[in-house]
Amino acid sequence: MPRYCQVTGKKTVTANNVSHANNRTRRTQKPNLQKKKFFLPGEQRWIKLQVSARGIRIIDKKGIEQVVKEMRERGEKI
């Protein structure tokens, strides 16, 4: 499974840990990814997606059919 949200495209970013003495070291910030199964009523099948918490909210708002259509237009394989 990918390390990015398949709906929003969020992925790991780099940032700094800053100590009390203002020393900076590099660190990574990972998105809040969840593995979820969604049912596509138009195709009568289940799909597995790795989505962020925001991606789940987008699916709730737009509907899974619309989100899958947009993902296919972007070239995402489902």
C-alpha positions as CSV (number, residue, x, y, z in Angstrom):
1,M,0.0,0.0,0.0
2,P,1.2,3.5,-0.7
3,R,2.4,5.9,2.0
4,Y,0.0,8.7,0.7
5,C,-3.7,9.3,0.8
6,Q,-5.3,8.1,-2.4
7,V,-8.0,10.7,-2.2
8,T,-6.2,13.9,-1.2
9,G,-2.6,13.1,-2.1
10,K,-1.3,13.9,1.3
11,K,2.1,12.3,1.9
12,T,5.0,12.4,4.4
13,V,6.7,15.8,4.8
14,T,9.9,16.8,6.6
15,A,10.2,19.3,9.4
16,N,12.5,20.2,12.3
17,N,12.6,19.1,15.9
18,V,13.5,22.2,17.9
19,S,15.1,21.8,21.3
20,H,15.0,24.2,24.2
21,A,18.5,25.2,23.2
22,N,17.2,25.9,19.7
23,N,19.1,23.0,18.2
24,R,17.3,21.7,15.0
25,T,17.2,18.1,13.8
26,R,15.3,16.8,10.9
27,R,12.2,14.7,11.4
28,T,9.2,13.4,9.4
29,Q,5.6,14.1,9.8
30,K,3.3,11.3,8.5
31,P,-0.3,11.8,7.5
32,N,-3.1,10.1,9.5
33,L,-3.7,7.2,7.1
34,Q,-6.4,4.5,7.5
35,K,-7.0,1.4,5.5
36,K,-10.8,1.4,4.6
37,K,-13.1,-0.7,2.5
38,F,-15.8,1.1,0.5
39,F,-18.7,-0.4,-1.4
40,L,-19.2,0.9,-5.0
41,P,-22.9,0.4,-5.7
42,G,-22.5,1.1,-9.4
43,E,-20.0,-1.7,-9.9
44,Q,-21.4,-4.0,-7.1
45,R,-18.0,-4.5,-5.6
46,W,-15.8,-3.5,-2.6
47,I,-12.6,-1.5,-3.0
48,K,-9.8,-1.0,-0.5
49,L,-8.3,2.5,-0.1
50,Q,-5.7,4.0,2.1
51,V,-7.1,7.4,3.0
52,S,-6.4,10.1,5.5
53,A,-8.9,11.3,8.0
54,R,-9.6,14.3,5.7
55,G,-10.1,11.9,2.8
56,I,-12.7,10.0,4.7
57,R,-14.6,13.3,5.3
58,I,-14.4,14.2,1.6
59,I,-15.9,10.8,0.8
60,D,-18.7,11.4,3.3
61,K,-19.4,14.8,1.7
62,K,-19.1,14.0,-2.0
63,G,-19.9,10.3,-2.1
64,I,-17.7,7.4,-3.0
65,E,-18.9,7.3,-6.6
66,Q,-17.9,11.0,-7.3
67,V,-14.5,10.5,-5.5
68,V,-13.7,7.4,-7.5
69,K,-14.6,9.2,-10.7
70,E,-12.2,12.0,-9.9
71,M,-9.4,9.5,-8.9
72,R,-9.8,7.7,-12.2
73,E,-9.6,11.1,-14.1
74,R,-6.3,11.7,-12.3
75,G,-5.0,8.4,-13.5
76,E,-5.2,6.5,-10.1
77,K,-5.7,2.8,-10.6
78,I,-8.6,1.3,-8.6
